[in-house]
Amino acid sequence: MHDETELKMDIISTLPNCILLYIMSFMTTKEAIQTCVLSKRWKDLWKYLPTLIASNMHFQKDSFFKNFVVNVLLHRDHSSALRNISVEHKGYGPPQLLAKLVKYATSHYVEQLKIDTFVYARAKRRIVFSRSMFSSHSLKYLDISFRDSSRTITLPKTLNLPMLIECHLKDVAFSSGRNRAKPFSGCKQLKTLVINNCTLENAQTLCIFNDSLSNLTIWFGILFDHSYKVKISAPNLKSFTFVSCLNASNTTHQLFKNNLEFLEEARIEVLCSKVSLKIANTLKSWLKKLSNVKSLTLCSETLKVLSSISNFPNIESLRFGNLMSLVVKCERAKPVPYEGLKYMLQDSPLEEATVIEAMPSYYDELQFVFEPTEMIYRKKFPLLR
């Protein structure tokens, strides 16, 4: 048994460093560094790791975690590229450490950066990231979540990230100029964008103008004060999700500048605390821009807003001629919106829609525990004859 173990160790020792580093890149950085005690060969091997993966959950004190991350960045071999930084802090992460991570990533050719933490600023002081800190020609993936701190963390007016392909932003504020924020104008390769509970600083409109964008998600929870407008110009969009609570200040405008000819799937889940004809007509105009969609998900509250239009459902058709799937979320104990379903299906080749008993997505931050159930609504249902 002892000889067999030694044989296995000998096999590992024959592997080249590039293979060992590849295996170690799937470990947390703390685990990878612990291999330095195995032999002289392993002593400095961690310094060439292409990844930095760390969580404060693996440390007894936050100070240990902070010192660990700083020392890894300081003592690694800088001749070997660090491609991926992923840092998680289940608590209030030190702002200085966050700034150091962003600065390192954008100045050392990092390709992927993920930071997930809460941020606490004393006396509600803003933490403003400069434009130079978000300027990189190597970064391809960005995922930053500064939980519950959208009034604390402010990004620069423009993210100068020309190679960025995928971007996830949660609880941050966008800087603006002339009453409009255009943070993504410098992201020419952007394909996927997810904006979750983000605010604007001194602006009324968030502009998302990008010809390369194919997947866009805009998400505002029910507890979030969404008071600004969004304008989108993304002619090559294939997937679109919009979740929000609507009011007069953020809906009475055109959401899209152009028709979405290549759109394949869309999800629109909106809640209106006070429905008005103006809001209903605006929502209808948004849906008309989605008329080429093949798969559509709505919530019953969205259909409720539409139903407030005079003479509904005998109004202008939305002409979903390519629709192959319609899913409607309906809260438990609430009536199924049959008239709304009839209206949505009238010009589509679809013979049935799926109604799911489930909480709408804008309730997600409240962490409801609710197992969804499904039922099928058929176009020729007797109640609709």
C-alpha positions as CSV (number, residue, x, y, z in Angstrom):
1,M,0.0,0.0,0.0
2,H,2.9,2.3,0.8
3,D,4.6,1.6,-2.5
4,E,1.4,2.3,-4.4
5,T,1.1,5.7,-2.7
6,E,4.7,6.6,-3.6
7,L,4.0,5.5,-7.2
8,K,1.1,7.9,-7.4
9,M,3.2,10.7,-5.9
10,D,5.9,9.9,-8.5
11,I,3.3,10.2,-11.3
12,I,2.3,13.7,-10.1
13,S,5.9,14.8,-9.8
14,T,6.5,13.9,-13.5
15,L,3.9,16.3,-14.7
16,P,5.1,19.5,-16.2
17,N,4.5,22.8,-14.3
18,C,1.9,24.0,-16.9
19,I,-0.3,20.9,-16.1
20,L,0.1,21.3,-12.4
21,L,-0.8,25.0,-12.6
22,Y,-3.8,24.2,-14.7
23,I,-5.0,21.7,-12.0
24,M,-4.2,24.2,-9.2
25,S,-6.2,26.9,-11.0
26,F,-9.4,25.0,-10.0
27,M,-8.5,25.3,-6.3
28,T,-9.0,28.4,-4.2
29,T,-5.8,30.3,-4.0
30,K,-5.4,29.5,-0.3
31,E,-5.5,25.8,-1.1
32,A,-3.1,26.2,-3.9
33,I,-0.6,28.1,-1.7
34,Q,-0.8,25.3,0.9
35,T,0.9,22.9,-1.6
36,C,4.2,24.8,-1.1
37,V,5.0,22.5,1.8
38,L,5.1,19.4,-0.4
39,S,8.6,19.9,-1.7
40,K,11.1,22.5,-3.0
41,R,9.5,22.2,-6.4
42,W,6.1,23.3,-5.0
43,K,7.5,26.1,-2.8
44,D,7.1,28.9,-5.4
45,L,4.8,27.2,-7.9
46,W,1.7,29.1,-6.7
47,K,3.4,32.4,-7.7
48,Y,2.8,31.5,-11.4
49,L,-1.0,30.8,-11.0
50,P,-3.2,32.4,-13.6
51,T,-6.0,32.8,-11.1
52,L,-6.7,34.5,-7.8
53,I,-9.8,32.9,-6.2
54,A,-10.5,34.0,-2.6
55,S,-13.4,34.2,-0.1
56,N,-13.3,35.7,3.4
57,M,-15.3,32.6,4.5
58,H,-12.0,30.7,4.5
59,F,-10.4,33.0,7.0
60,Q,-11.0,33.5,10.7
61,K,-10.7,37.3,10.6
62,D,-11.4,39.9,7.8
63,S,-7.9,41.3,8.5
64,F,-6.4,37.9,7.6
65,F,-8.4,37.9,4.4
66,K,-7.3,41.4,3.4
67,N,-3.7,40.7,4.1
68,F,-3.8,37.4,2.2
69,V,-5.2,39.0,-1.0
70,V,-2.7,42.0,-0.8
71,N,0.2,39.7,-0.3
72,V,-0.7,37.4,-3.1
73,L,-0.8,40.3,-5.5
74,L,2.5,41.6,-4.1
75,H,4.5,38.4,-4.0
76,R,3.3,36.5,-7.2
77,D,5.7,36.3,-10.1
78,H,4.6,39.2,-12.4
79,S,6.3,37.7,-15.4
80,S,3.4,35.1,-15.4
81,A,0.0,36.7,-16.3
82,L,-2.8,36.7,-13.8
83,R,-5.9,36.1,-16.1
84,N,-8.7,35.6,-13.6
85,I,-9.5,37.4,-10.3
86,S,-12.5,36.2,-8.3
87,V,-13.0,37.6,-4.8
88,E,-16.0,37.1,-2.6
89,H,-16.6,38.8,0.8
90,K,-19.6,37.8,2.8
91,G,-19.8,41.0,4.7
92,Y,-18.6,44.6,4.3
93,G,-15.5,44.5,2.1
94,P,-12.8,47.2,2.7
95,P,-13.2,49.9,0.0
96,Q,-9.4,50.2,-0.2
97,L,-9.1,46.5,-1.1
98,L,-11.8,46.8,-3.7
99,A,-10.0,49.7,-5.4
100,K,-6.7,47.8,-5.3
101,L,-8.3,44.8,-7.0
102,V,-9.8,46.9,-9.8
103,K,-6.6,48.9,-10.3
104,Y,-4.5,45.7,-10.4
105,A,-6.9,44.0,-12.9
106,T,-6.9,46.9,-15.3
107,S,-3.2,47.5,-15.2
108,H,-1.9,43.9,-15.3
109,Y,-3.7,42.4,-18.3
110,V,-6.3,40.5,-16.3
111,E,-9.1,39.1,-18.6
112,Q,-11.8,38.2,-16.0
113,L,-12.6,40.2,-12.8
114,K,-15.4,39.2,-10.4
115,I,-16.0,41.0,-7.0
116,D,-19.0,40.2,-4.8
117,T,-19.3,42.0,-1.5
118,F,-21.2,44.5,0.6
119,V,-19.7,48.0,0.9
120,Y,-20.0,50.3,3.9
121,A,-19.1,53.9,3.6
122,R,-18.9,56.0,6.7
123,A,-21.3,59.0,6.8
124,K,-22.7,58.0,3.4
125,R,-19.5,59.0,1.7
126,R,-19.3,58.0,-1.9
127,I,-16.5,55.9,-3.3
128,V,-15.8,57.1,-6.8
129,F,-13.8,55.0,-9.3
130,S,-11.8,57.1,-11.7
131,R,-11.9,56.6,-15.5
132,S,-8.3,55.3,-15.5
133,M,-9.3,52.5,-13.0
134,F,-11.8,51.2,-15.5
135,S,-9.5,51.5,-18.6
136,S,-8.2,48.1,-19.9
137,H,-7.5,46.6,-23.3
138,S,-7.4,43.0,-21.8
139,L,-10.6,42.7,-19.7
140,K,-13.2,40.5,-21.4
141,Y,-15.4,39.6,-18.4
142,L,-16.5,41.9,-15.6
143,D,-18.8,41.0,-12.7
144,I,-19.0,43.4,-9.8
145,S,-21.7,43.2,-7.1
146,F,-21.5,45.8,-4.4
147,R,-24.6,44.7,-2.5
148,D,-26.9,47.4,-1.1
149,S,-24.4,50.1,-2.0
150,S,-25.8,51.7,-5.1
151,R,-25.6,55.1,-3.4
152,T,-22.0,54.5,-2.4
153,I,-20.1,53.1,-5.3
154,T,-19.9,55.3,-8.4
155,L,-18.4,54.2,-11.7
156,P,-16.8,56.6,-14.2
157,K,-18.9,58.2,-17.0
158,T,-17.4,55.7,-19.5
159,L,-16.0,52.3,-19.1
160,N,-13.0,52.3,-21.4
161,L,-13.1,48.5,-21.9
162,P,-12.9,47.9,-25.7
163,M,-12.4,44.1,-25.4
164,L,-15.2,43.6,-22.8
165,I,-17.6,40.8,-24.0
166,E,-19.7,40.1,-20.9
167,C,-20.6,42.6,-18.1
168,H,-22.7,42.1,-14.9
169,L,-23.2,45.1,-12.6
170,K,-25.2,45.1,-9.4
171,D,-25.8,47.9,-6.9
172,V,-23.6,50.6,-8.5
173,A,-24.2,54.1,-9.6
174,F,-23.4,55.5,-13.1
175,S,-21.9,58.9,-13.5
176,S,-23.5,61.1,-16.1
177,G,-23.0,64.1,-18.4
178,R,-25.7,66.5,-19.7
179,N,-28.5,64.6,-17.9
180,R,-27.6,61.3,-19.6
181,A,-25.5,58.4,-18.6
182,K,-23.7,56.5,-21.4
183,P,-21.3,54.1,-19.5
184,F,-21.0,51.5,-22.2
185,S,-20.1,53.7,-25.2
186,G,-16.5,52.5,-24.9
187,C,-17.4,48.8,-24.9
188,K,-17.4,48.0,-28.6
189,Q,-17.3,44.2,-28.3
190,L,-20.0,43.8,-25.6
191,K,-22.3,40.9,-26.2
192,T,-23.9,40.3,-22.8
193,L,-25.0,43.0,-20.3
194,V,-26.8,42.5,-17.0
195,I,-27.8,45.6,-14.9
196,N,-29.2,44.9,-11.5
197,N,-30.5,47.6,-9.1
198,C,-28.2,50.3,-10.4
199,T,-28.7,54.0,-10.0
200,L,-27.8,57.2,-11.9
201,E,-25.9,60.1,-10.4
202,N,-27.5,63.4,-11.4
203,A,-29.2,62.1,-14.5
204,Q,-32.6,61.1,-15.7
205,T,-31.8,58.7,-18.6
206,L,-29.6,55.6,-18.9
207,C,-28.5,55.2,-22.5
208,I,-27.5,51.7,-23.7
209,F,-26.3,52.2,-27.3
210,N,-24.4,49.2,-28.7
211,D,-24.5,47.5,-32.1
212,S,-22.8,44.3,-30.9
213,L,-25.0,43.7,-27.9
214,S,-27.0,40.4,-28.2
215,N,-28.1,39.7,-24.6
216,L,-29.5,42.4,-22.3
217,T,-31.0,42.1,-18.8
218,I,-32.3,45.1,-16.8
219,W,-33.5,44.3,-13.4
220,F,-35.0,46.4,-10.6
221,G,-36.4,44.7,-7.5
222,I,-39.7,45.8,-5.8
223,L,-37.7,47.5,-3.0
224,F,-35.7,49.6,-5.5
225,D,-36.6,53.2,-6.3
226,H,-36.4,53.1,-10.1
227,S,-37.1,56.7,-11.1
228,Y,-35.0,57.1,-14.2
229,K,-35.7,56.3,-17.9
230,V,-33.8,53.7,-20.0
231,K,-33.2,54.1,-23.8
232,I,-31.9,51.2,-25.8
233,S,-30.3,51.1,-29.3
234,A,-29.2,47.5,-29.8
235,P,-30.3,46.4,-33.3
236,N,-28.7,43.0,-33.0
237,L,-30.3,42.0,-29.7
238,K,-31.4,38.4,-29.5
239,S,-32.4,38.1,-25.8
240,F,-34.0,40.8,-23.7
241,T,-35.2,40.8,-20.0
242,F,-36.8,43.7,-18.3
243,V,-38.0,43.4,-14.7
244,S,-39.2,46.5,-12.8
245,C,-41.9,48.4,-10.9
246,L,-43.2,51.1,-13.2
247,N,-44.4,54.6,-12.5
248,A,-45.1,57.8,-14.4
249,S,-41.6,59.1,-14.1
250,N,-39.8,56.1,-15.6
251,T,-42.2,54.7,-18.3
252,T,-43.6,57.5,-20.4
253,H,-41.0,57.2,-23.1
254,Q,-39.9,54.9,-25.9
255,L,-37.6,52.2,-24.6
256,F,-36.2,51.1,-27.9
257,K,-34.9,53.4,-30.7
258,N,-35.3,50.7,-33.4
259,N,-37.2,47.5,-34.1
260,L,-35.5,44.3,-32.9
261,E,-35.5,42.2,-36.0
262,F,-33.3,39.5,-34.6
263,L,-34.9,39.1,-31.2
264,E,-35.5,35.5,-30.3
265,E,-36.6,35.6,-26.6
266,A,-37.9,38.3,-24.3
267,R,-39.1,38.5,-20.7
268,I,-41.2,41.5,-19.5
269,E,-42.3,41.5,-15.8
270,V,-43.5,44.8,-14.6
271,L,-45.6,45.9,-11.7
272,C,-47.5,49.3,-11.5
273,S,-48.7,50.5,-8.1
274,K,-50.9,53.0,-9.9
275,V,-52.0,52.2,-13.4
276,S,-52.7,55.0,-15.9
277,L,-53.7,55.0,-19.5
278,K,-50.4,56.7,-20.4
279,I,-48.4,54.0,-18.7
280,A,-50.5,51.3,-20.4
281,N,-50.0,52.8,-23.9
282,T,-46.3,53.1,-23.3
283,L,-46.0,49.5,-22.3
284,K,-48.0,48.5,-25.3
285,S,-45.6,50.4,-27.5
286,W,-42.7,48.6,-25.9
287,L,-44.3,45.2,-26.7
288,K,-44.8,46.2,-30.3
289,K,-41.1,46.6,-30.7
290,L,-40.8,42.9,-29.6
291,S,-43.2,41.6,-32.3
292,N,-40.5,39.5,-34.0
293,V,-39.9,37.5,-30.8
294,K,-40.2,33.7,-30.8
295,S,-40.3,33.1,-27.0
296,L,-42.0,35.5,-24.6
297,T,-42.4,35.4,-20.8
298,L,-44.7,37.9,-19.0
299,C,-46.3,38.2,-15.6
300,S,-50.0,38.6,-15.0
301,E,-49.5,42.1,-13.7
302,T,-48.1,43.1,-17.1
303,L,-51.3,41.9,-18.8
304,K,-53.2,43.7,-16.1
305,V,-51.6,47.0,-17.1
306,L,-52.5,46.4,-20.8
307,S,-56.1,45.5,-19.9
308,S,-56.6,49.1,-18.5
309,I,-56.6,50.4,-22.1
310,S,-60.2,51.3,-23.3
311,N,-62.0,48.5,-25.2
312,F,-59.3,45.9,-24.3
313,P,-58.9,43.3,-25.7
314,N,-60.5,44.8,-28.9
315,I,-57.6,47.1,-29.6
316,E,-54.7,47.2,-32.1
317,S,-53.0,43.8,-32.3
318,L,-49.3,43.5,-31.3
319,R,-48.8,41.0,-34.2
320,F,-46.7,38.3,-32.6
321,G,-46.5,36.4,-35.9
322,N,-43.4,34.4,-35.0
323,L,-44.3,33.5,-31.5
324,M,-43.6,29.9,-30.7
325,S,-43.8,30.0,-26.9
326,L,-45.8,32.2,-24.4
327,V,-45.3,31.8,-20.6
328,V,-47.2,33.9,-18.1
329,K,-46.4,34.0,-14.4
330,C,-49.5,34.2,-12.2
331,E,-49.4,34.6,-8.5
332,R,-51.2,32.0,-6.4
333,A,-54.8,32.8,-5.7
334,K,-55.0,35.4,-8.4
335,P,-57.2,34.8,-11.5
336,V,-55.7,33.7,-14.7
337,P,-55.8,36.6,-17.2
338,Y,-57.7,34.8,-20.0
339,E,-58.6,38.0,-21.9
340,G,-54.9,39.1,-21.8
341,L,-53.8,35.7,-23.1
342,K,-56.4,35.8,-25.9
343,Y,-55.1,39.2,-26.9
344,M,-51.4,38.1,-26.9
345,L,-52.2,35.0,-29.0
346,Q,-54.6,36.4,-31.6
347,D,-52.1,36.8,-34.4
348,S,-49.6,34.1,-33.5
349,P,-49.3,30.5,-34.8
350,L,-49.3,29.3,-31.2
351,E,-52.2,27.2,-30.1
352,E,-51.5,27.3,-26.4
353,A,-49.8,29.2,-23.7
354,T,-48.2,28.1,-20.4
355,V,-49.4,29.7,-17.2
356,I,-47.1,29.2,-14.2
357,E,-48.2,29.8,-10.7
358,A,-45.1,31.6,-9.5
359,M,-44.0,34.9,-7.9
360,P,-42.9,37.5,-10.5
361,S,-39.2,38.1,-10.6
362,Y,-39.4,41.6,-9.1
363,Y,-40.1,39.9,-5.8
364,D,-36.9,37.8,-5.9
365,E,-35.0,40.0,-3.4
366,L,-37.7,39.3,-0.8
367,Q,-36.7,35.6,-1.1
368,F,-40.1,34.0,-1.3
369,V,-40.2,30.3,-1.1
370,F,-42.8,29.3,-3.6
371,E,-42.7,26.1,-5.8
372,P,-44.1,26.9,-9.2
373,T,-46.8,24.8,-10.8
374,E,-47.8,24.8,-14.4
375,M,-51.1,24.7,-16.3
376,I,-51.8,25.0,-20.0
377,Y,-54.1,27.6,-21.5
378,R,-55.4,26.5,-24.9
379,K,-56.4,29.0,-27.6
380,K,-59.7,27.3,-28.1
381,F,-60.6,27.2,-24.5
382,P,-64.5,27.2,-24.2
383,L,-64.5,30.4,-22.0
384,L,-63.0,32.4,-24.9
385,R,-65.4,31.4,-27.6
